[in-house]
Amino acid sequence: MAGMNDEAFSISTTLGDLLHGERGDIFVQLVSREEAVTRSGRLYIRVEFRDDRRRATVMLWEDSPWLETCRLDWKIGEHFKIRAIYTESAHGRQLRLQKIRPVTDDDRSQGFDPIRCQPRSVEDPADLYETALAICRHEIKDDLIRELVTTIYSQNFEALLIAPAGMVHHHRYQGGLLEHSVSVAQTVLELILQYRHQYAVLRDSLTCDLAIAGALTHDLGKLIEIDLDGGGVAATPDGQILGHVLLGRDLVRDTGRTLGIAAEQLRRLELIFLTHQDYYADGDYRRPISLEALLVQQADRIDSELQRFTAALETPIQGPIISADNPFRRAILRGEEVPAADANPMSLPK
C-alpha cells in the first residue's frame, strides 16, 4: 500500500469531489457494514464509507480479497485511505475499490483530517447553541425549569457542538442534534401560538414551559447513546443496552432532582422523553398522555421526517420518481425542476 500514489491519473482528494467515473485516492470513514446472502446463495458484504459531503457504498463479494479482512478487522468509525472509482447509477452512489488501508499518523501530512470525514450541519453549531439558550431564557417562565435546560446544555457544551441527532435516520451529521432540538422547540412554540386562543390549556404557563423544555432536551440522551469520540457512527455500550430515550430520561431526572424541581413536574418531563418517539425497535408505540408530550412528539416527527425526506430527494438518479430504494422503502415523487424564470408563479409579466 506504500505505493498508493505511484500511478498517473486525475485525482480528486475527497469523496465529495469525485465525479462519475473518476478514480481517486481519498480518505473516508467506515460508517456501516452489512453481511447478507443473495437469493442464489452468494455471500456479500455491503460497506458504506463517507466524508463530510457524501456517502458511497462498496460491495464486497465472496471472491473479494478484502472480504475476510472486512469481517475480522474493519471497525465501524475507522478511517481508511482508499483508491476507488466513483459511480452513480440506479443502485445509488458506489465505489469500485482498488486499494484500501487504515490511515496512519503519516497521512496527516498528506491531508488527512478526521473532521473532513464527518458531515456537518449547514448551520453553525455555536449559533444553534446560542439560539437554544435564547429560546430557553425568553420562553420558559419557571426559574427551575429554565435552569434545568441551561444546566444540561452548559455541562454538555462541547459534545453538543459535534453530536448528530442520529446514526441512521435523520440529522446524522455534526451539529445535527442541536439543529433538530432547536427546530423542534421552534415548532412547539409555533403550535402553542397557533392554538392557544382555541385551547385554554395552551395558555397554562407550566404546560408551555414543560413543552419547550422537553423540546430542547428530548433527544439529549443521544449524547450518551452515540460514541462521539468514534465519529458518531456507532453506539456506546449504554446506548446499545438502554437507548437514548431512557438515557435522556435519566439525565433530566437526575439534574432536576439536584436542582430541587418538584416531583410532579419532573414526572411530566419524563413522560415527554418516554413518548416522543412514534415507534420503537420492537414495534411498540408509546402514546403521549399529556398535552406537552403530544406537542413534542408531533414537532419531533415533522422535523425528523422532513429532514429524511429531503435527504432522499438528493439521490443522483434523474427523473420525477425516486425508486423505493431509499430509507422510506417506498417510491417518492420528486417532480420536475421548475426553471428559475418560472420559480415565482405570482410574478407578473413585463
DRENMARVO-596807 format. One record per residue (C-alpha): residue number from 1; x, y, z. Coordinates in steps of 0.2 Angstrom, whole numbers, plus 5000, padded with zeros to 4 digits. Last residue first. Layout:
BEGIN
{NUM, {X, Y, Z}}
...
END
This chain:
BEGIN
{350, {4784, 5213, 4910}}
{349, {4774, 5198, 4915}}
{348, {4769, 5197, 4933}}
{347, {4777, 5186, 4946}}
{346, {4765, 5175, 4956}}
{345, {4771, 5159, 4949}}
{344, {4788, 5163, 4957}}
{343, {4801, 5150, 4950}}
{342, {4796, 5152, 4932}}
{341, {4812, 5161, 4927}}
{340, {4822, 5148, 4938}}
{339, {4815, 5133, 4928}}
{338, {4805, 5122, 4940}}
{337, {4813, 5105, 4942}}
{336, {4802, 5091, 4938}}
{335, {4793, 5081, 4952}}
{334, {4801, 5072, 4966}}
{333, {4788, 5059, 4969}}
{332, {4794, 5046, 4981}}
{331, {4793, 5027, 4979}}
{330, {4793, 5017, 4995}}
{329, {4806, 5010, 5007}}
{328, {4807, 5026, 5017}}
{327, {4826, 5025, 5019}}
{326, {4828, 5024, 5000}}
{325, {4827, 5010, 4987}}
{324, {4809, 5013, 4983}}
{323, {4813, 5022, 4967}}
{322, {4813, 5041, 4965}}
{321, {4801, 5047, 4953}}
{320, {4802, 5064, 4943}}
{319, {4819, 5059, 4934}}
{318, {4837, 5059, 4937}}
{317, {4847, 5047, 4949}}
{316, {4859, 5057, 4960}}
{315, {4848, 5054, 4975}}
{314, {4845, 5071, 4984}}
{313, {4827, 5068, 4986}}
{312, {4830, 5055, 5000}}
{311, {4839, 5069, 5010}}
{310, {4823, 5080, 5008}}
{309, {4813, 5065, 5015}}
{308, {4824, 5062, 5030}}
{307, {4824, 5080, 5035}}
{306, {4806, 5082, 5033}}
{305, {4803, 5066, 5043}}
{304, {4814, 5072, 5058}}
{303, {4806, 5089, 5059}}
{302, {4788, 5083, 5057}}
{301, {4790, 5069, 5070}}
{300, {4799, 5079, 5083}}
{299, {4785, 5093, 5082}}
{298, {4772, 5079, 5084}}
{297, {4780, 5071, 5099}}
{296, {4784, 5087, 5107}}
{295, {4766, 5094, 5106}}
{294, {4759, 5077, 5112}}
{293, {4771, 5076, 5127}}
{292, {4766, 5094, 5132}}
{291, {4747, 5089, 5131}}
{290, {4750, 5074, 5142}}
{289, {4747, 5055, 5139}}
{288, {4758, 5053, 5124}}
{287, {4756, 5036, 5115}}
{286, {4770, 5024, 5117}}
{285, {4770, 5013, 5102}}
{284, {4779, 4996, 5101}}
{283, {4787, 4989, 5086}}
{282, {4802, 4982, 5095}}
{281, {4813, 4995, 5088}}
{280, {4802, 5009, 5094}}
{279, {4788, 5018, 5086}}
{278, {4782, 5036, 5087}}
{277, {4796, 5043, 5098}}
{276, {4792, 5057, 5110}}
{275, {4783, 5045, 5122}}
{274, {4796, 5041, 5136}}
{273, {4805, 5058, 5134}}
{272, {4789, 5068, 5136}}
{271, {4784, 5057, 5150}}
{270, {4800, 5061, 5160}}
{269, {4795, 5080, 5159}}
{268, {4778, 5076, 5167}}
{267, {4786, 5066, 5181}}
{266, {4799, 5080, 5184}}
{265, {4785, 5092, 5186}}
{264, {4776, 5081, 5198}}
{263, {4792, 5078, 5208}}
{262, {4795, 5097, 5211}}
{261, {4812, 5103, 5204}}
{260, {4825, 5103, 5218}}
{259, {4840, 5107, 5207}}
{258, {4848, 5090, 5210}}
{257, {4832, 5081, 5207}}
{256, {4830, 5090, 5190}}
{255, {4848, 5085, 5185}}
{254, {4844, 5067, 5190}}
{253, {4828, 5067, 5181}}
{252, {4834, 5076, 5165}}
{251, {4849, 5064, 5163}}
{250, {4839, 5048, 5167}}
{249, {4825, 5052, 5154}}
{248, {4839, 5056, 5142}}
{247, {4847, 5039, 5145}}
{246, {4830, 5030, 5144}}
{245, {4826, 5038, 5127}}
{244, {4843, 5037, 5121}}
{243, {4845, 5018, 5121}}
{242, {4847, 5007, 5136}}
{241, {4858, 4992, 5131}}
{240, {4866, 4998, 5114}}
{239, {4867, 5016, 5121}}
{238, {4875, 5010, 5137}}
{237, {4888, 5000, 5127}}
{236, {4891, 5016, 5116}}
{235, {4883, 5016, 5099}}
{234, {4891, 5018, 5082}}
{233, {4893, 5032, 5069}}
{232, {4896, 5047, 5079}}
{231, {4914, 5049, 5074}}
{230, {4922, 5037, 5086}}
{229, {4924, 5050, 5100}}
{228, {4905, 5054, 5099}}
{227, {4900, 5036, 5103}}
{226, {4881, 5039, 5102}}
{225, {4870, 5034, 5117}}
{224, {4877, 5046, 5129}}
{223, {4875, 5062, 5119}}
{222, {4860, 5053, 5112}}
{221, {4851, 5055, 5128}}
{220, {4849, 5073, 5123}}
{219, {4835, 5069, 5112}}
{218, {4820, 5077, 5122}}
{217, {4831, 5091, 5129}}
{216, {4825, 5107, 5119}}
{215, {4808, 5100, 5115}}
{214, {4805, 5095, 5133}}
{213, {4810, 5112, 5140}}
{212, {4798, 5120, 5127}}
{211, {4784, 5108, 5132}}
{210, {4787, 5109, 5150}}
{209, {4786, 5128, 5150}}
{208, {4770, 5128, 5139}}
{207, {4762, 5116, 5152}}
{206, {4768, 5127, 5166}}
{205, {4762, 5143, 5159}}
{204, {4744, 5137, 5155}}
{203, {4738, 5147, 5140}}
{202, {4739, 5131, 5130}}
{201, {4727, 5123, 5142}}
{200, {4714, 5137, 5136}}
{199, {4713, 5129, 5119}}
{198, {4707, 5140, 5105}}
{197, {4717, 5156, 5108}}
{196, {4732, 5145, 5112}}
{195, {4731, 5136, 5095}}
{194, {4743, 5145, 5083}}
{193, {4755, 5152, 5097}}
{192, {4757, 5135, 5105}}
{191, {4760, 5126, 5089}}
{190, {4773, 5140, 5084}}
{189, {4782, 5137, 5100}}
{188, {4782, 5118, 5098}}
{187, {4789, 5121, 5080}}
{186, {4803, 5132, 5087}}
{185, {4807, 5119, 5100}}
{184, {4808, 5105, 5087}}
{183, {4819, 5116, 5076}}
{182, {4831, 5120, 5090}}
{181, {4832, 5102, 5095}}
{180, {4835, 5096, 5077}}
{179, {4849, 5109, 5074}}
{178, {4857, 5105, 5090}}
{177, {4857, 5086, 5087}}
{176, {4863, 5088, 5069}}
{175, {4878, 5099, 5074}}
{174, {4889, 5086, 5067}}
{173, {4879, 5075, 5055}}
{172, {4866, 5062, 5055}}
{171, {4851, 5074, 5055}}
{170, {4839, 5059, 5052}}
{169, {4839, 5040, 5051}}
{168, {4855, 5031, 5054}}
{167, {4867, 5037, 5067}}
{166, {4855, 5050, 5074}}
{165, {4854, 5068, 5081}}
{164, {4872, 5071, 5077}}
{163, {4884, 5077, 5091}}
{162, {4898, 5089, 5087}}
{161, {4893, 5105, 5096}}
{160, {4883, 5097, 5108}}
{159, {4898, 5087, 5115}}
{158, {4907, 5103, 5118}}
{157, {4893, 5111, 5128}}
{156, {4887, 5096, 5138}}
{155, {4888, 5104, 5156}}
{154, {4881, 5120, 5148}}
{153, {4867, 5112, 5140}}
{152, {4861, 5102, 5155}}
{151, {4862, 5117, 5166}}
{150, {4853, 5128, 5154}}
{149, {4839, 5116, 5152}}
{148, {4837, 5113, 5171}}
{147, {4839, 5132, 5175}}
{146, {4824, 5136, 5164}}
{145, {4814, 5123, 5173}}
{144, {4820, 5130, 5190}}
{143, {4815, 5148, 5185}}
{142, {4798, 5145, 5178}}
{141, {4795, 5157, 5163}}
{140, {4802, 5147, 5149}}
{139, {4801, 5157, 5133}}
{138, {4814, 5171, 5134}}
{137, {4829, 5162, 5143}}
{136, {4826, 5144, 5135}}
{135, {4823, 5151, 5117}}
{134, {4839, 5161, 5119}}
{133, {4848, 5146, 5126}}
{132, {4843, 5136, 5110}}
{131, {4848, 5150, 5099}}
{130, {4865, 5151, 5107}}
{129, {4868, 5133, 5104}}
{128, {4862, 5135, 5086}}
{127, {4875, 5149, 5084}}
{126, {4889, 5138, 5091}}
{125, {4883, 5124, 5079}}
{124, {4885, 5135, 5064}}
{123, {4871, 5130, 5052}}
{122, {4874, 5120, 5036}}
{121, {4876, 5105, 5048}}
{120, {4891, 5095, 5046}}
{119, {4897, 5079, 5038}}
{118, {4911, 5069, 5046}}
{117, {4926, 5063, 5036}}
{116, {4934, 5081, 5035}}
{115, {4934, 5081, 5054}}
{114, {4946, 5066, 5053}}
{113, {4959, 5076, 5044}}
{112, {4970, 5068, 5032}}
{111, {4979, 5080, 5021}}
{110, {4995, 5071, 5016}}
{109, {5004, 5077, 5032}}
{108, {4990, 5069, 5042}}
{107, {4993, 5053, 5032}}
{106, {5009, 5050, 5042}}
{105, {4999, 5046, 5058}}
{104, {4992, 5031, 5049}}
{103, {4975, 5028, 5040}}
{102, {4969, 5010, 5038}}
{101, {4972, 5003, 5021}}
{100, {4962, 5001, 5004}}
{99, {4966, 4998, 4986}}
{98, {4955, 4995, 4970}}
{97, {4938, 4998, 4977}}
{96, {4924, 5001, 4965}}
{95, {4914, 5015, 4974}}
{94, {4895, 5017, 4974}}
{93, {4882, 5030, 4974}}
{92, {4865, 5023, 4971}}
{91, {4860, 5007, 4963}}
{90, {4851, 5016, 4949}}
{89, {4868, 5023, 4945}}
{88, {4882, 5034, 4951}}
{87, {4900, 5029, 4950}}
{86, {4916, 5033, 4960}}
{85, {4932, 5023, 4955}}
{84, {4942, 5019, 4970}}
{83, {4959, 5021, 4979}}
{82, {4957, 5020, 4998}}
{81, {4964, 5028, 5013}}
{80, {4954, 5022, 5028}}
{79, {4946, 5029, 5044}}
{78, {4938, 5018, 5057}}
{77, {4920, 5023, 5064}}
{76, {4914, 5005, 5062}}
{75, {4929, 4993, 5063}}
{74, {4937, 4984, 5049}}
{73, {4947, 4969, 5056}}
{72, {4938, 4952, 5055}}
{71, {4924, 4954, 5043}}
{70, {4932, 4967, 5032}}
{69, {4948, 4957, 5032}}
{68, {4938, 4942, 5027}}
{67, {4930, 4951, 5012}}
{66, {4945, 4961, 5006}}
{65, {4952, 4949, 4993}}
{64, {4934, 4949, 4985}}
{63, {4928, 4932, 4979}}
{62, {4914, 4932, 4991}}
{61, {4908, 4949, 4985}}
{60, {4912, 4965, 4993}}
{59, {4900, 4979, 4988}}
{58, {4907, 4997, 4992}}
{57, {4894, 5010, 4995}}
{56, {4895, 5029, 4995}}
{55, {4891, 5043, 5007}}
{54, {4894, 5062, 5003}}
{53, {4899, 5079, 5010}}
{52, {4910, 5077, 5026}}
{51, {4917, 5060, 5020}}
{50, {4908, 5044, 5020}}
{49, {4910, 5025, 5018}}
{48, {4897, 5011, 5017}}
{47, {4900, 4993, 5016}}
{46, {4889, 4980, 5009}}
{45, {4896, 4962, 5012}}
{44, {4892, 4948, 5000}}
{43, {4888, 4929, 5000}}
{42, {4880, 4921, 4985}}
{41, {4866, 4909, 4989}}
{40, {4856, 4912, 4974}}
{39, {4844, 4923, 4983}}
{38, {4858, 4934, 4988}}
{37, {4867, 4932, 5005}}
{36, {4870, 4946, 5018}}
{35, {4883, 4955, 5028}}
{34, {4880, 4973, 5032}}
{33, {4894, 4986, 5037}}
{32, {4891, 5004, 5041}}
{31, {4900, 5020, 5044}}
{30, {4918, 5017, 5038}}
{29, {4927, 5034, 5037}}
{28, {4935, 5041, 5021}}
{27, {4952, 5047, 5015}}
{26, {4953, 5048, 4996}}
{25, {4965, 5042, 4982}}
{24, {4954, 5045, 4966}}
{23, {4946, 5037, 4951}}
{22, {4933, 5047, 4941}}
{21, {4918, 5038, 4933}}
{20, {4905, 5049, 4940}}
{19, {4914, 5064, 4948}}
{18, {4924, 5064, 4964}}
{17, {4924, 5080, 4974}}
{16, {4913, 5073, 4989}}
{15, {4924, 5058, 4990}}
{14, {4939, 5069, 4993}}
{13, {4957, 5071, 4986}}
{12, {4951, 5071, 4967}}
{11, {4965, 5063, 4957}}
{10, {4967, 5063, 4938}}
{9, {4978, 5048, 4934}}
{8, {4997, 5044, 4935}}
{7, {5000, 5029, 4946}}
{6, {5013, 5029, 4960}}
{5, {5001, 5037, 4973}}
{4, {4997, 5021, 4983}}
{3, {5015, 5015, 4983}}
{2, {5015, 5011, 5001}}
{1, {5000, 5000, 5000}}
END
